[in-house]
Amino acid sequence: MAQRSTKPTSGLRSLLRDERFWQIAFQVIVTIAVILTFSYLFGNLSQNLRRQGTEFSFGFLQNPAGFGIGENMLGYETQDSYAKVIQAGIVNSLRLIFVSIITATIVGVAAGVASFSDNWLLHKISRTYVGLVRNVPLLLQLVFWYSAVFLAIPTEANQIVFPNPSLPLIVANNRNVSLPGPGLPGEVWIALMLLGLAFLLFGLLWNSINKFRYGRFAAGIAGWLERLGAAAVIVAVVVVDYFLLMSNSSEDMLFFKGAIIALFTNPEGLWVIALAVAIVAIFVIWRIRLKSMVEDGSDGKLLMGVMIAIGIAALAILVFAFNWNAPQLSEAGRASGGLTMSVNYVASVTGLTFYTGAFIAEIVRAGIQSVPRGQWEAARSVGLTNDKAMRLVVFPQSLRVLLPPLNSEFANLAKNSSLAFAVGYPELYNLANTTFNQTGKPIEVFLMMMATYLTLNLLISLNMNQLNKAVQFKER
C-alpha cells in the first residue's frame, strides 16, 4: 500500500490558500487603484489649468480680499487676506450650526413628546407642525422667514419694543433683533466654539486611545496597519487641538486666539473656566455618590449637600459674572447692549430649527413608541403620572432607538447650513462663493469647503456613535 506523502505544503501555496491574505490583498489593490485614479485626475487637472495660464495653488489665500462682510467675529476688514475671509466664514458657520443644533433638539424633543400628550390641542399642534414643516423645502422656508417675517418688521424708526420703551427687553426692526443676553466679548464666544470643536475631537482621540488600551486590532499585517492609523490619528488630533486651544494668531498664521489663551486673557473667560470646573466637579461627585450608594449602602446626603453647594455657586457665576444686560435705547431710538443679532442670522437659525426640529420630532415619536407598553403600565402601577413616566421611565429607554437617526439629522443640519447664503448670511459657502468668483480658483476653494463640512460631519457622527454605545444595554 502506497504511503501518503507527509511533505509540508510550501509557504507560497499556504499563503495563497489563506483567506485573510486575500482580504488584505484586495484592500491593498483597491487602495492602489484609487491612488492611481486620483493621481491621473489630478495630473489631468494640473495640465488643463496650465493651458489656461494658471496652476493649482493655495497662494491666493495671502492676497487681500477687497470685499466686505456684513457680520463677522474675527474683526475682518476689507484689506485683509482671503485666508481671514475663509476663517471668518467657518466661524460664522459654526455659530449657526451649534446654536441651531441646540434649538432644533429642544423643539424636536418637545414636539415629539407632545404627540403623546393627553391634551387634544397640544397633540394636534404637534402633529400639524410636523406634517406641515417636513413637506416644505428648507430653502423655501428660509426665504419665507427672511422675506415674509423678519423683513416685514418695521424699520428702525418704527421698530418693535417689548414690553415698552422704558423697559426694552426685545427690540426688533428689519435689520437687527436685540434680546437680553450675556455681555461676553467676541473672543470668548469664539473660544467657546473652539472648545466645542476640541470636545468633538476628543471623542476621536479617546476612541483611538481605547484601541491601544484594549488591544482592538486584527492579527497580522492588518493589525499593524490599524495601529499605524490609530497612532497617526492621535498625533493629528493632538496637533489640531493645540491650534484650537493654544494658538496665537501672530505666530500660527491663524486669525483667532486659541480657546485657552482667549479665556485666560479675558475676565469673563476666567468665569467660564470656573463654571466648567464646577460642572465637572458636580458630575464627578455624582458618580462617586452613586457608586457609594450602590456598593456601600450609604445615604449619600453629605455628597448631595456638596453637589447642591457647588450648583448654587455655578448658578451665581452664571447669573452675576457674565454681565447679563438688556438692550438699551438711545435718544435716537437705536438699541445697544444685550444680545444683538442680524435678521439674516435669526432667519437662518429659525428656519434650520423648525425644519430639523420636525424631523427630530418624528424620530423622538418613533423612539418612544419602540418602548414596550408594559413599561408605561409598570410606571403607572407605582403611582407615576404620565409626565413622570415619560421623563423617568420611557424617554431614557427610547434613547437606544432615537440616537442613530438623530446622528443623521445633526449631520444634515450642518450641511443644510450652507443654504443660509439664500438669506444673505455670510457663512462659509457664501464667502467662499465670492472668493472663487474673484480669484478664479474654484477647485481650491471647493476643496477647502468640502474638507470643512466633511470633517465636521465625521466628528458629529463619531461622537454620536460614542453616545449611542453608552446608552445601549450592556450584555454580560
C-alpha positions as CSV (number, residue, x, y, z in Angstrom):
1,M,0.0,0.0,0.0
2,A,1.4,3.4,-1.0
3,Q,2.4,5.6,1.8
4,R,0.8,9.2,1.9
5,S,3.3,11.9,1.5
6,T,4.0,13.9,4.6
7,K,5.8,16.7,2.9
8,P,4.6,20.0,4.2
9,T,2.7,22.4,2.0
10,S,5.0,25.1,0.6
11,G,4.9,28.6,2.2
12,L,3.6,30.2,-1.0
13,R,0.8,27.7,-1.5
14,S,-0.2,28.0,2.1
15,L,-0.3,31.8,1.8
16,L,-2.4,31.6,-1.4
17,R,-4.9,29.4,0.5
18,D,-5.2,31.9,3.4
19,E,-8.4,33.8,3.3
20,R,-7.0,36.7,5.4
21,F,-4.2,37.2,2.8
22,W,-6.8,37.7,0.0
23,Q,-8.8,40.0,2.1
24,I,-5.8,42.2,2.8
25,A,-4.5,41.9,-0.8
26,F,-7.9,43.0,-2.2
27,Q,-7.9,46.1,0.1
28,V,-4.3,46.9,-1.0
29,I,-5.2,46.6,-4.7
30,V,-8.3,48.8,-4.3
31,T,-6.2,51.4,-2.4
32,I,-3.5,51.4,-5.1
33,A,-6.3,51.7,-7.8
34,V,-7.8,54.7,-6.0
35,I,-4.5,56.4,-5.6
36,L,-3.6,55.9,-9.3
37,T,-7.1,57.2,-10.3
38,F,-6.8,60.3,-8.3
39,S,-3.2,60.8,-9.4
40,Y,-4.3,60.6,-13.0
41,L,-7.3,63.0,-12.4
42,F,-5.0,65.5,-10.5
43,G,-2.4,65.4,-13.3
44,N,-5.1,66.0,-15.9
45,L,-6.4,68.9,-13.8
46,S,-3.0,70.4,-13.5
47,Q,-2.4,70.1,-17.2
48,N,-5.7,71.8,-18.0
49,L,-5.0,74.6,-15.6
50,R,-1.6,75.2,-17.1
51,R,-3.2,75.5,-20.5
52,Q,-5.4,78.3,-19.1
53,G,-2.4,80.1,-17.7
54,T,-2.9,79.2,-14.1
55,E,-1.9,76.4,-11.7
56,F,-3.3,74.5,-8.7
57,S,-2.1,76.6,-5.7
58,F,-3.4,78.0,-2.4
59,G,-1.1,81.0,-2.6
60,F,-4.1,83.3,-3.3
61,L,-5.1,83.0,0.3
62,Q,-2.4,85.6,1.2
63,N,-3.8,88.1,-1.2
64,P,-6.1,90.9,0.0
65,A,-9.8,90.1,-0.4
66,G,-11.1,93.5,-1.1
67,F,-14.7,92.9,-0.2
68,G,-16.7,93.4,3.0
69,I,-18.7,91.1,5.2
70,G,-22.0,92.0,6.8
71,E,-21.1,90.4,10.1
72,N,-18.1,88.6,11.5
73,M,-16.5,87.9,14.8
74,L,-12.8,88.0,13.7
75,G,-12.6,91.7,13.1
76,Y,-12.2,91.2,9.4
77,E,-11.5,94.3,7.3
78,T,-11.7,94.8,3.5
79,Q,-7.9,94.9,3.1
80,D,-7.4,91.6,5.0
81,S,-6.5,88.3,3.2
82,Y,-8.7,85.6,1.7
83,A,-7.4,83.3,4.4
84,K,-9.1,85.5,7.0
85,V,-12.3,85.6,4.9
86,I,-12.5,81.8,4.8
87,Q,-11.8,81.6,8.6
88,A,-14.5,84.2,9.2
89,G,-16.9,82.1,7.2
90,I,-16.1,79.0,9.1
91,V,-16.6,80.8,12.4
92,N,-20.0,82.1,11.2
93,S,-21.0,78.6,10.1
94,L,-20.0,77.1,13.4
95,R,-22.0,79.9,15.2
96,L,-25.1,78.9,13.1
97,I,-24.6,75.2,13.4
98,F,-24.0,74.9,17.1
99,V,-27.0,77.2,18.0
100,S,-29.3,75.5,15.5
101,I,-28.4,72.0,16.8
102,I,-29.3,73.1,20.4
103,T,-32.6,74.8,19.4
104,A,-33.7,72.2,16.9
105,T,-33.1,69.4,19.5
106,I,-35.2,71.3,22.1
107,V,-38.0,72.0,19.6
108,G,-37.9,68.4,18.2
109,V,-38.0,66.7,21.6
110,A,-40.8,69.0,22.8
111,A,-42.9,68.3,19.7
112,G,-42.2,64.6,19.8
113,V,-43.2,64.2,23.4
114,A,-46.2,66.5,22.8
115,S,-47.5,64.0,20.3
116,F,-48.2,61.6,23.2
117,S,-49.9,64.3,25.3
118,D,-53.4,63.8,26.7
119,N,-54.2,67.4,25.8
120,W,-56.1,67.3,22.5
121,L,-54.9,70.8,21.4
122,L,-51.3,70.2,22.2
123,H,-51.3,66.9,20.4
124,K,-52.9,68.4,17.2
125,I,-50.5,71.3,17.2
126,S,-47.6,68.9,17.4
127,R,-48.9,66.7,14.5
128,T,-49.8,69.7,12.3
129,Y,-46.4,71.3,12.8
130,V,-44.6,68.1,11.9
131,G,-46.8,67.3,8.9
132,L,-46.5,70.9,7.5
133,V,-42.9,71.7,8.0
134,R,-41.4,68.3,6.9
135,N,-43.1,68.6,3.5
136,V,-41.9,72.1,2.6
137,P,-38.3,72.5,1.2
138,L,-35.9,74.1,3.6
139,L,-34.7,76.8,1.1
140,L,-38.3,77.9,0.7
141,Q,-38.7,78.1,4.5
142,L,-35.6,80.2,4.9
143,V,-36.8,82.6,2.2
144,F,-40.2,82.8,3.9
145,W,-38.8,83.5,7.4
146,Y,-36.4,86.1,6.0
147,S,-38.7,87.9,3.5
148,A,-42.2,87.4,4.8
149,V,-41.4,87.6,8.6
150,F,-38.3,89.4,9.5
151,L,-38.1,91.9,6.6
152,A,-41.7,92.7,7.3
153,I,-40.8,94.1,10.7
154,P,-40.9,97.9,10.8
155,T,-37.8,99.9,10.2
156,E,-35.7,101.3,13.0
157,A,-37.8,104.5,13.1
158,N,-40.9,102.4,13.9
159,Q,-39.3,99.4,15.5
160,I,-41.0,96.9,17.8
161,V,-40.1,97.4,21.5
162,F,-41.4,94.9,24.0
163,P,-42.9,95.4,26.6
164,N,-42.3,99.2,26.4
165,P,-39.6,101.8,25.7
166,S,-38.9,102.3,29.4
167,L,-38.2,98.5,29.8
168,P,-37.0,97.3,26.4
169,L,-36.5,93.5,26.7
170,I,-36.9,92.9,23.0
171,V,-36.1,95.4,20.3
172,A,-36.7,94.3,16.7
173,N,-36.5,96.0,13.4
174,N,-35.9,94.8,9.8
175,R,-32.1,94.9,10.4
176,N,-31.5,93.6,13.9
177,V,-33.1,91.8,16.8
178,S,-31.8,92.6,20.3
179,L,-32.5,90.4,23.3
180,P,-31.3,90.2,26.9
181,G,-28.1,88.3,27.0
182,P,-24.6,87.9,28.5
183,G,-22.1,90.6,27.7
184,L,-19.3,88.3,26.6
185,P,-16.6,89.7,24.2
186,G,-16.3,88.2,20.7
187,E,-13.0,86.4,21.7
188,V,-14.9,84.5,24.4
189,W,-17.7,83.5,22.1
190,I,-15.1,82.2,19.6
191,A,-13.3,80.4,22.4
192,L,-16.5,78.6,23.3
193,M,-17.0,77.4,19.7
194,L,-13.3,76.3,19.6
195,L,-13.8,74.4,22.8
196,G,-16.8,72.7,21.2
197,L,-14.7,71.6,18.3
198,A,-11.9,70.4,20.6
199,F,-14.5,68.4,22.6
200,L,-15.7,66.7,19.3
201,L,-12.1,65.9,18.5
202,F,-11.6,64.5,22.0
203,G,-14.1,61.8,21.1
204,L,-11.9,60.8,18.1
205,L,-8.8,60.8,20.4
206,W,-10.5,58.7,23.1
207,N,-11.6,56.2,20.5
208,S,-8.1,55.7,19.2
209,I,-6.6,55.6,22.6
210,N,-9.0,52.8,23.7
211,K,-7.9,50.7,20.7
212,F,-4.4,50.6,22.2
213,R,-5.8,50.2,25.8
214,Y,-7.9,47.1,24.9
215,G,-5.9,45.8,22.0
216,R,-8.8,46.1,19.5
217,F,-6.6,45.2,16.5
218,A,-6.7,42.4,14.0
219,A,-3.9,39.9,13.7
220,G,-1.1,40.1,11.3
221,I,-0.4,42.9,8.8
222,A,-3.9,44.3,9.0
223,G,-3.4,44.8,12.8
224,W,-0.2,46.7,12.3
225,L,-1.8,48.9,9.7
226,E,-4.6,49.7,12.1
227,R,-2.0,50.5,14.8
228,L,-0.3,52.9,12.5
229,G,-3.6,54.5,11.5
230,A,-4.7,54.9,15.2
231,A,-1.3,56.4,16.1
232,A,-1.5,58.8,13.2
233,V,-5.0,59.9,14.3
234,I,-3.7,60.5,17.9
235,V,-0.9,62.7,16.6
236,A,-3.1,64.6,14.2
237,V,-5.8,65.3,16.9
238,V,-3.1,66.5,19.4
239,V,-1.7,68.9,16.8
240,V,-5.1,70.2,15.8
241,D,-6.2,70.6,19.4
242,Y,-3.0,72.6,20.0
243,F,-4.0,75.1,17.3
244,L,-7.6,75.2,18.6
245,L,-6.7,75.7,22.2
246,M,-3.2,77.3,22.3
247,S,-2.7,79.1,19.0
248,N,-1.7,82.7,18.7
249,S,-2.7,84.4,15.5
250,S,0.5,86.4,15.2
251,E,2.6,83.2,15.4
252,D,0.5,80.5,13.8
253,M,-0.9,82.4,10.9
254,L,-4.4,82.0,12.3
255,F,-6.8,84.9,12.8
256,F,-8.3,83.7,16.1
257,K,-6.8,83.2,19.5
258,G,-6.7,79.7,20.9
259,A,-9.6,78.9,23.3
260,I,-7.4,78.6,26.4
261,I,-5.5,81.8,25.6
262,A,-8.7,83.7,24.9
263,L,-10.3,82.5,28.1
264,F,-7.4,83.2,30.4
265,T,-6.9,86.7,28.9
266,N,-10.5,87.8,29.5
267,P,-12.1,88.3,32.9
268,E,-15.3,86.7,31.6
269,G,-13.3,83.8,30.2
270,L,-11.9,83.1,33.7
271,W,-15.5,82.8,34.9
272,V,-16.3,80.5,32.1
273,I,-13.4,78.2,33.2
274,A,-14.7,78.4,36.8
275,L,-18.2,77.4,35.6
276,A,-16.8,74.5,33.6
277,V,-14.8,73.3,36.6
278,A,-17.9,73.4,38.8
279,I,-19.9,71.4,36.2
280,V,-17.2,68.8,36.0
281,A,-17.0,68.6,39.8
282,I,-20.7,68.0,40.1
283,F,-20.5,65.2,37.6
284,V,-17.6,63.5,39.4
285,I,-19.2,63.8,42.8
286,W,-22.5,62.5,41.4
287,R,-20.6,59.4,40.1
288,I,-18.8,58.9,43.4
289,R,-22.1,59.3,45.3
290,L,-23.9,56.8,43.1
291,K,-21.1,54.3,43.5
292,S,-21.0,54.6,47.3
293,M,-24.8,54.2,47.5
294,V,-24.7,51.1,45.4
295,E,-21.6,49.4,46.8
296,D,-21.5,50.7,50.4
297,G,-25.2,51.3,51.1
298,S,-24.6,54.9,52.2
299,D,-27.4,57.5,52.0
300,G,-25.2,60.0,50.1
301,K,-26.6,63.0,51.9
302,L,-23.2,64.6,52.5
303,L,-22.2,64.4,48.9
304,M,-25.6,65.6,47.9
305,G,-25.0,68.7,50.0
306,V,-21.7,69.3,48.4
307,M,-23.3,69.0,44.9
308,I,-26.0,71.5,45.9
309,A,-23.4,74.0,47.2
310,I,-21.4,73.7,44.0
311,G,-24.6,74.0,42.0
312,I,-25.5,77.2,43.8
313,A,-22.0,78.6,43.2
314,A,-22.3,77.7,39.5
315,L,-25.7,79.4,39.3
316,A,-24.3,82.5,40.9
317,I,-21.4,82.6,38.4
318,L,-23.9,82.2,35.5
319,V,-26.2,85.0,36.7
320,F,-23.8,87.6,38.1
321,A,-20.4,87.1,36.4
322,F,-21.4,87.2,32.7
323,N,-22.6,90.8,32.6
324,W,-26.2,90.0,31.6
325,N,-27.9,93.1,30.3
326,A,-31.0,94.0,28.3
327,P,-31.0,96.3,25.2
328,Q,-30.8,100.0,25.9
329,L,-32.4,102.6,23.7
330,S,-30.6,105.8,22.8
331,E,-32.3,109.2,22.3
332,A,-32.3,108.4,18.6
333,G,-34.1,105.1,19.3
334,R,-31.1,102.9,18.4
335,A,-30.7,99.8,20.5
336,S,-27.3,98.9,22.1
337,G,-26.2,96.3,24.6
338,G,-27.8,92.9,25.1
339,L,-27.5,90.2,22.5
340,T,-27.9,91.8,19.1
341,M,-28.3,89.5,16.0
342,S,-28.9,90.4,12.4
343,V,-32.2,89.4,10.8
344,N,-30.2,87.3,8.3
345,Y,-28.8,85.2,11.2
346,V,-32.1,85.0,13.1
347,A,-33.9,83.9,9.9
348,S,-31.3,81.2,9.3
349,V,-31.5,79.9,12.8
350,T,-35.3,79.9,12.8
351,G,-35.5,78.1,9.5
352,L,-33.0,75.4,10.4
353,T,-34.5,75.0,13.9
354,F,-38.1,74.4,12.8
355,Y,-37.2,72.3,9.7
356,T,-34.8,70.0,11.5
357,G,-36.9,70.0,14.6
358,A,-39.8,68.5,12.7
359,F,-37.7,65.5,11.7
360,I,-36.3,65.2,15.2
361,A,-39.9,65.1,16.5
362,E,-40.7,62.1,14.3
363,I,-37.5,60.4,15.5
364,V,-38.5,61.0,19.1
365,R,-42.0,59.8,18.5
366,A,-40.7,56.6,16.9
367,G,-38.2,56.1,19.8
368,I,-41.0,56.4,22.4
369,Q,-43.3,54.1,20.5
370,S,-40.5,51.5,20.5
371,V,-40.6,51.2,24.3
372,P,-42.9,48.3,25.3
373,R,-46.3,49.2,26.5
374,G,-45.6,47.3,29.7
375,Q,-43.1,50.0,30.7
376,W,-45.9,52.6,30.7
377,E,-48.2,50.3,32.7
378,A,-45.4,49.5,35.2
379,A,-44.7,53.2,35.7
380,R,-48.4,53.9,36.3
381,S,-48.7,51.0,38.7
382,V,-46.2,52.6,41.1
383,G,-48.1,55.9,41.1
384,L,-46.2,57.9,38.5
385,T,-48.1,60.4,36.4
386,N,-47.9,60.4,32.6
387,D,-45.3,63.2,32.7
388,K,-43.1,61.5,35.3
389,A,-43.5,58.1,33.5
390,M,-42.3,59.8,30.2
391,R,-39.4,61.6,31.9
392,L,-38.1,58.9,34.2
393,V,-39.0,55.6,32.6
394,V,-40.0,55.8,28.9
395,F,-37.8,58.5,27.4
396,P,-34.5,57.3,28.8
397,Q,-35.2,53.8,27.3
398,S,-36.1,55.4,23.9
399,L,-32.6,56.8,23.6
400,R,-31.3,53.5,22.3
401,V,-33.6,53.8,19.3
402,L,-33.6,57.6,18.6
403,L,-29.8,58.4,18.8
404,P,-28.7,56.7,15.5
405,P,-31.2,58.6,13.3
406,L,-30.6,61.8,15.4
407,N,-27.0,61.5,14.3
408,S,-28.1,61.8,10.7
409,E,-30.3,64.8,11.4
410,F,-27.4,66.7,13.1
411,A,-25.2,65.9,10.1
412,N,-27.9,67.1,7.7
413,L,-28.3,70.3,9.7
414,A,-24.6,71.0,9.4
415,K,-24.7,70.5,5.6
416,N,-28.0,72.4,5.3
417,S,-26.4,75.5,7.0
418,S,-24.9,76.2,3.6
419,L,-28.3,77.3,2.4
420,A,-28.2,80.3,4.6
421,F,-26.5,82.1,1.7
422,A,-30.0,82.5,0.2
423,V,-30.9,85.0,3.0
424,G,-27.6,86.8,2.9
425,Y,-26.0,85.3,6.0
426,P,-22.2,85.3,5.4
427,E,-21.5,81.7,6.3
428,L,-18.7,79.6,4.7
429,Y,-20.4,78.8,1.3
430,N,-21.5,82.4,0.9
431,L,-18.0,83.9,1.4
432,A,-16.3,81.0,-0.5
433,N,-18.6,81.6,-3.5
434,T,-17.5,85.3,-3.6
435,T,-13.8,84.2,-3.1
436,F,-13.6,81.8,-6.1
437,N,-15.6,84.3,-8.3
438,Q,-12.9,86.9,-7.6
439,T,-9.8,84.7,-7.7
440,G,-10.8,82.2,-10.4
441,K,-9.8,79.3,-8.0
442,P,-13.0,77.2,-7.8
443,I,-11.1,73.9,-7.3
444,E,-9.0,75.0,-4.4
445,V,-11.9,76.9,-2.7
446,F,-14.3,73.9,-3.1
447,L,-11.8,71.5,-1.7
448,M,-11.5,73.7,1.4
449,M,-15.3,73.8,1.8
450,M,-15.6,70.0,1.2
451,A,-12.8,69.3,3.8
452,T,-14.5,71.6,6.4
453,Y,-18.0,70.1,6.0
454,L,-16.6,66.5,5.8
455,T,-14.5,67.0,9.0
456,L,-17.4,68.5,10.9
457,N,-19.8,65.8,9.9
458,L,-17.4,63.0,10.7
459,L,-16.8,64.4,14.1
460,I,-20.5,64.7,14.8
461,S,-21.0,61.1,13.6
462,L,-18.2,59.8,15.7
463,N,-19.3,61.4,18.9
464,M,-22.9,60.5,18.4
465,N,-21.9,56.9,17.9
466,Q,-19.9,57.0,21.2
467,L,-23.0,58.4,22.9
468,N,-25.1,55.7,21.3
469,K,-22.8,53.0,22.7
470,A,-23.0,54.5,26.2
471,V,-26.9,54.1,26.3
472,Q,-27.0,50.6,24.9
473,F,-27.8,47.7,27.1
474,K,-24.6,46.0,28.3
475,E,-24.7,42.2,27.8
476,R,-22.6,40.0,30.0
